[in-house]
Every structure is written in structure tokens, then in C-alpha cells.
């Protein structure tokens, strides 16, 4: 089937299932909210949410459109939109039973009015900013006063209260401990004033791996897909398997003499006779431009260096000394081939970014091919189904 493809992301369902089991084991009796925003971190939300549906107690996304994508494929469990929702979309989230976050009495008033007009209850989690500096009520007396106004709103159910750690992926837990203390204090103050705060949730993937919180629900994202939040995490706490590999095809192989200049800007000049392979992937597919002249791919079980500038749709590698390769052969940008492996983390390190960025940046023209036990079990193209 991949003979029809130029570049594709291969998604290993068995690896995902293994990760789900490890996460479930570590979570114990805690509820699990599977974060599948940004197209499940580039892996394919519509397909993978169905795999996760028996494992997750709830799902989280970033936008209304992402939430509706899950509803359209039959996900009936709770869906929380983690980012602020435009007030104009309030009637839509209420109609579809989707929860939002609230952190202002103005927003609560708008949501309450929309719920009254629809004849249905709205659902909202109270969001508290304990140190991220992003969204949420301030974790002080002013924030508590605003929370009381929000809780007084009619037609809104409040399943729980959330915060988000800024530095949970660091070995130094000072910041996380400070945020936890603020969150605990805020929750305790609300309870002392007679409010039923519901489920507490602060653990992102990194905090979940740390395991120091005793809140009722964890929100896991990147670890679902077999990647760790940072190199500082204790990987032995949660054994994971990478779910995505990124692959492309060789489109030309040629021998060039010494002095040949390669790609835009002629940033690479062959110092000796070389064999060059052109690959059908570029920065428009999600390959970082910053890999130009850096990093490697795997061809025929060997790592080969990227040379010259990464182009919009193509890139070149040095395959000097590698025999029996030809047009149509597969190159692995990250993943495994033979005895060699390149991880998304390694690509991120060379590119000067993080693993989240590497998988989330994959363009819509990169099809996702879903495999299980070595067999293709599904495929999805965002701009047309031309698999043959």
C-alpha cells in the first residue's frame, strides 16, 4: 500500500495499547482523562480515540472543532475543552454535552444564559492559575471571590476543578510543589465555604510520572504516544513504546563529483565524489528546516547524514558507500530500520526544539498509516484518499 505514498506517518496500534496498559496500571483507581488535542499530538485523533475509548474515563481537547470531531465518530464520554471557548460557541458545546473551563464571572454569566436558552445544563471545570501564568483564576482571595460568583451561576454543572503545572517535567520539584500547595489551599478554602468542588485534576503527563499528587483525575497526553515530557523524567516509572514512525521515499539517487553544490544557498559542497539520495519530504511536510545540514535518517538499516538545506518538499542525504539502494526505497526520518533507531527526541534535540513539536507539526498532506502486529489496519489522508 505504501507504494502510493511519498511521505507518511506510521502509527503502531499495538504500541499504543501497551502504553495504555502501563498508564492504567500506574493510575490505579484515579480517573484518566486522555488528552488528544492537536490531532492526538499529530497521531490521528479520530482513529486513536476509538482505541482509547475503553481505557479513558474522559477526553480533553483544545478547541470546539476538535471536540466535535470526537463526537462525530461516536465518542460519548465526557469531553473537556482545555482552552477558552468563544462565547458564540457556548450554545454548541451545551447542545453536544461538551465541557469548558471557566475562570471569570463574565464567562459564567454568558454560559449560564446560553444554557437557559437551550433548556439544558452546561458543564464547566473551574480553572485556577497556580503558577503557569496562562489562564485561570488567581489562587488568592480575589480568585476565591470570583470563584464564588461563578459557582452561584444557574444552569451550570461543575464536575471538577483543574490547574496546570508549569515545570513538572523538571527534576527540581520546587515550582511544582509550590503550585500544588496553592491548589490545595484554594480547594480547601472553597470547601470550607461550603462548595462542592468535585474532581480535582492537576497531573499532566510529567506530574503523573512523578506520582506525588493524590488528586482524583490525571490528564495524560504525550505519554499516551510513547514519548516522555523531557529527558529529566524517570523513565523507569512508566515504560513506554513510541507509537509514531515517520517515513519517506527515495526519489533519485545520483553520483556527483567533488565540488558539487547541494540545495538552496549552496550551503553544502561535496569535498569528494559522493552518492546523493533525494527524499520526498521537506519542511512543508513537517521536517524542521533547522535539520538542514544536521541530523540523519535511516536508509537500508544505516544512518546517513542530511546535507544541504531542507527544501519545502524535498531533502538530500549522503548515501556514499551504501549499495543496493534505489528510487522507491524507504527512508526513516524517525523510527527503526534494521538495527538502527532514531527517536523523535533525537530529531528534536538536533532541531533545537521538543518532541511535542516534532510530532504535532506534521502537515495534513502526510497520511497516517495505522499498523498492528506488522499489518496495515487503517489509513487516513487529510487531503484526498489516493492509496490505490
C-alpha positions in Angstrom: 0.0 0.0 0.0 2.8 2.4 0.8 3.9 2.3 -2.9 1.3 5.0 -3.4 2.8 7.3 -0.7 5.7 9.8 -0.8 5.9 10.5 2.9 3.8 9.0 5.7 3.5 8.7 9.5 3.2 5.1 10.6 1.1 4.6 13.7 1.6 1.5 15.8 -1.6 0.5 17.4 0.0 -2.3 19.5 2.5 0.2 20.9 -0.4 2.5 21.9 -2.3 -0.4 23.6 0.9 -1.3 25.5 1.2 2.4 26.7 -2.4 2.4 27.7 -1.9 -0.6 29.9 1.1 0.9 31.6 -0.7 4.2 32.2 -3.8 2.4 33.6 -1.5 0.3 35.9 0.2 3.4 37.3 -3.1 5.4 37.6 -4.7 2.8 39.8 -8.1 4.0 40.9 -7.6 7.5 39.6 -9.8 8.6 36.7 -7.9 9.1 33.4 -8.5 12.0 31.0 -6.9 11.3 27.7 -5.6 14.5 26.1 -6.0 14.2 22.3 -5.7 17.8 21.2 -3.8 18.8 18.1 -5.0 15.7 16.3 -3.8 13.5 19.1 -0.4 15.2 19.0 -0.2 14.5 15.3 -1.1 10.8 15.6 -4.7 10.9 14.4 -7.4 11.7 16.9 -10.3 10.2 15.1 -8.7 6.8 14.8 -6.8 6.6 18.2 -9.7 8.0 20.4 -11.6 4.9 19.4 -8.8 2.7 20.6 -8.7 4.7 23.8 -12.4 4.7 24.5 -12.4 1.7 26.7 -9.4 3.0 28.7 -10.2 6.6 29.2 -12.8 8.0 31.6 -12.8 11.3 29.7 -11.1 13.1 26.8 -9.6 16.6 26.6 -9.0 18.8 23.5 -8.1 22.4 22.9 -11.0 23.6 20.6 -14.7 23.1 19.9 -13.9 21.7 16.5 -11.6 19.0 18.0 -14.4 18.1 20.5 -16.9 17.8 17.7 -14.6 15.6 15.7 -14.7 13.1 18.6 -18.5 13.4 18.9 -18.9 12.7 15.2 -17.0 9.4 15.5 -19.2 8.3 18.3 -17.3 9.2 21.5 -19.9 9.6 24.1 -17.7 10.1 27.2 -17.1 13.5 28.7 -15.0 15.8 26.6 -13.4 18.9 28.1 -12.1 21.8 26.0 -9.0 23.0 27.9 -8.7 26.3 26.2 -11.2 29.2 26.5 -14.2 28.8 24.2 -15.6 31.8 22.3 -18.9 32.8 23.8 -20.6 32.4 20.5 -19.8 28.7 20.7 -21.5 28.2 24.1 -24.8 27.0 22.6 -23.0 24.5 20.5 -21.0 23.0 23.4 -24.1 22.8 25.5 -26.1 21.1 22.8 -23.3 18.5 22.3 -22.7 17.9 26.0 -19.1 19.3 25.9 -17.5 20.8 29.0 -15.5 24.0 29.0 -13.2 25.8 31.5 -14.4 28.8 33.4 -12.3 31.4 35.2 -14.4 34.6 35.2 -17.9 35.5 36.3 -18.5 37.2 33.0 -17.9 33.9 31.2 -20.1 32.1 33.7 -22.9 34.6 33.1 -22.7 34.1 29.3 -22.6 30.3 29.7 -25.5 30.3 32.1 -27.6 32.4 29.7 -26.8 30.1 26.8 -27.8 27.1 29.0 -31.0 28.8 30.0 -31.9 29.4 26.4 -31.1 25.9 25.3 -33.0 24.3 28.1 -30.0 22.1 29.0 -27.4 22.3 31.7 -23.9 23.4 30.8 -20.8 21.7 32.1 -17.7 23.6 33.2 -14.5 22.9 35.2 -13.2 25.8 37.3 -9.7 26.6 36.1 -7.1 28.0 38.6 -3.8 29.6 37.7 -1.4 28.5 40.4 1.8 29.5 38.6 1.5 28.8 34.9 0.6 32.4 34.1 -1.7 31.3 31.3 -5.4 31.0 32.1 -7.4 30.6 35.3 -8.5 32.3 38.4 -5.8 33.8 40.6 -5.1 31.5 43.5 -5.6 34.2 46.1 -8.6 35.8 47.9 -9.5 37.7 44.8 -9.7 34.5 42.9 -11.8 32.9 45.6 -14.3 35.7 45.5 -14.6 35.3 41.7 -15.0 31.6 42.1 -17.9 32.1 44.4 -19.6 34.3 41.8 -19.0 31.5 39.2 -20.4 28.8 41.5 -23.5 31.0 42.0 -24.4 30.7 38.3 -27.5 28.9 37.4 -27.8 26.1 34.8 -24.1 25.1 35.1 -22.8 21.8 36.5 -19.3 21.8 37.8 -17.7 18.4 37.6 -14.4 19.5 38.9 -11.5 22.0 39.3 -8.2 22.0 37.5 -4.8 23.6 37.4 -1.7 23.1 35.2 1.9 22.7 36.3 4.5 24.8 34.5 7.6 22.8 35.5 6.5 19.3 36.2 9.0 18.0 33.6 11.9 19.2 35.6 13.9 17.2 38.1 13.7 20.1 40.5 10.2 19.9 42.0 10.3 23.3 43.8 7.9 25.0 41.4 5.6 22.1 41.2 5.4 21.8 45.0 4.6 25.5 45.3 1.8 25.2 42.7 0.5 22.1 44.4 0.4 23.9 47.8 -1.5 26.9 46.2 -4.0 24.5 44.6 -4.6 22.6 47.8 -5.1 25.8 49.7 -7.6 27.1 47.1 -9.5 23.9 47.1 -9.6 23.7 50.9 -10.8 27.3 51.1 -13.7 26.6 48.7 -14.7 23.5 50.6 -14.6 25.5 53.9 -17.1 27.9 52.4 -19.4 25.1 51.6 -18.7 24.5 47.9 -18.6 21.0 46.4 -15.6 21.3 44.1 -15.9 17.8 42.5 -12.9 16.1 40.9 -9.5 17.7 41.3 -7.0 17.4 38.5 -3.5 18.8 38.2 -1.4 16.0 36.9 -0.2 16.4 33.3 2.0 13.6 31.9 5.1 14.8 33.7 3.4 15.1 37.1 1.7 11.7 36.5 5.1 10.1 36.1 6.3 11.8 39.3 3.3 10.3 41.1 3.3 12.7 44.0 -0.3 14.0 43.7 -3.3 12.3 45.2 -6.0 14.1 43.1 -8.9 12.2 41.6 -8.1 12.5 37.9 -4.9 12.6 35.8 -4.7 14.3 32.4 -2.2 12.4 30.2 -1.1 13.5 26.7 2.3 12.9 25.3 2.9 9.7 27.3 -0.1 8.1 25.5 2.0 8.1 22.4 5.2 6.7 23.9 7.2 9.8 24.4 8.4 11.4 27.6 7.8 15.0 28.6 11.5 15.7 29.0 14.9 14.0 29.4 14.7 14.7 33.1 11.9 12.2 33.7 12.5 8.9 35.5 11.6 6.6 32.6 11.6 3.6 34.8 8.4 4.9 36.4 6.5 4.4 33.2 7.8 2.0 30.4 6.6 3.3 27.1 6.8 2.4 23.4 6.9 5.1 20.6 3.7 5.0 18.6 4.8 7.0 15.6 7.4 6.5 12.9 7.9 9.0 10.1 8.9 7.6 6.7 9.5 8.8 3.2 10.7 7.6 -0.2 13.9 8.0 -2.2 13.1 9.8 -5.5 16.5 10.0 -7.0 20.0 8.5 -6.5 22.9 10.0 -8.3 26.7 10.2 -8.1 28.3 13.7 -8.0 31.9 14.8 -8.4 33.9 16.7 -5.8 32.9 20.4 -5.8 29.2 19.8 -6.5 27.0 22.2 -4.5 23.8 20.9 -3.0 20.4 22.6 -2.3 19.4 26.3 -1.8 22.1 28.7 -0.9 24.8 26.1 -1.8 25.4 25.6 1.9 26.9 22.2 1.2 29.8 21.4 -1.2 30.9 17.9 -1.9 34.5 17.5 -0.7 34.9 14.3 -2.7 32.9 12.2 -5.1 29.7 11.3 -3.4 26.4 9.4 -3.9 23.4 11.6 -3.1 19.8 10.5 -2.5 16.9 12.9 -2.7 14.0 12.2 -0.4 10.3 13.1 -0.9 9.9 15.1 2.4 10.5 18.7 3.3 9.6 21.4 5.7 6.0 21.6 4.3 5.6 18.0 5.5 6.8 18.9 9.0 10.6 18.3 8.6 12.2 21.0 10.7 14.2 23.5 8.5 16.7 23.5 11.3 17.7 20.0 10.3 19.5 21.5 7.3 23.0 20.1 7.2 22.4 18.3 10.6 21.0 15.1 11.8 20.4 11.8 10.0 17.8 9.5 8.5 18.0 5.7 8.2 18.2 4.0 4.8 18.8 0.3 4.4 19.4 -0.1 8.1 22.2 2.6 8.2 22.2 6.1 9.4 23.0 8.6 6.7 23.6 12.4 7.1 21.3 15.1 5.9 23.2 17.5 3.6 22.4 21.0 2.4 19.2 22.9 3.1 15.9 21.1 3.7 13.6 22.2 0.9 9.8 22.8 1.1 9.1 19.3 -0.4 12.4 17.5 -0.6 15.7 17.0 1.2 19.0 15.4 0.3 21.2 12.8 2.2 24.6 11.4 1.7 24.4 7.7 0.9 28.0 7.2 -0.2 29.1 3.7 0.4 25.6 2.2 0.7 25.0 -0.3 -2.0 21.8 -1.7 -3.5 19.5 1.3 -2.9 17.2 2.7 -5.5 14.3 5.0 -6.2 11.3 4.0 -4.2 13.2 2.6 -1.2 12.1 3.8 2.2 14.0 6.3 4.4 13.1 6.5 8.1 13.2 10.0 9.5 12.4 8.8 12.9 11.6 5.2 13.9 13.6 2.0 13.4 15.0 0.1 10.5 17.3 -2.9 10.8 19.4 -2.4 13.9 19.2 1.4 13.9 16.8 3.7 15.6 16.2 7.5 15.5 13.7 8.8 18.1 11.6 11.9 17.8 13.5 13.1 20.9 16.8 12.8 18.9 15.3 14.7 16.0 14.1 17.4 18.4 17.5 17.7 20.0 19.2 18.3 16.7 16.5 20.7 15.5 16.6 22.7 18.7 13.0 22.0 19.8 11.0 19.5 21.8 9.4 16.1 20.9 5.9 17.6 21.1 6.8 20.0 18.3 8.2 17.2 16.1 5.0 15.1 16.0 2.5 18.0 16.2 4.0 19.8 13.2 3.3 17.0 10.7 1.3 18.6 7.8 -2.1 17.5 6.6 -0.6 16.2 3.4 1.2 13.5 5.4 -1.1 10.4 5.5 -1.4 8.4 8.7 -1.0 4.6 8.2 -2.2 2.5 11.1 -0.4 -0.8 11.7 -0.9 -3.6 14.2 1.4 -6.6 14.5 3.1 -5.7 11.2 -0.1 -5.4 9.2 -1.9 -2.3 7.9 -5.2 -2.0 9.7 -6.2 1.5 8.5 -5.1 4.6 6.7 -6.2 8.2 6.6 -5.3 11.0 4.2 -6.4 14.6 5.1 -6.4 15.9 1.6 -7.7 13.0 -0.5 -7.7 9.2 -0.4 -5.3 8.2 -3.2 -3.9 5.0 -1.7 -4.9 2.9 -4.7 
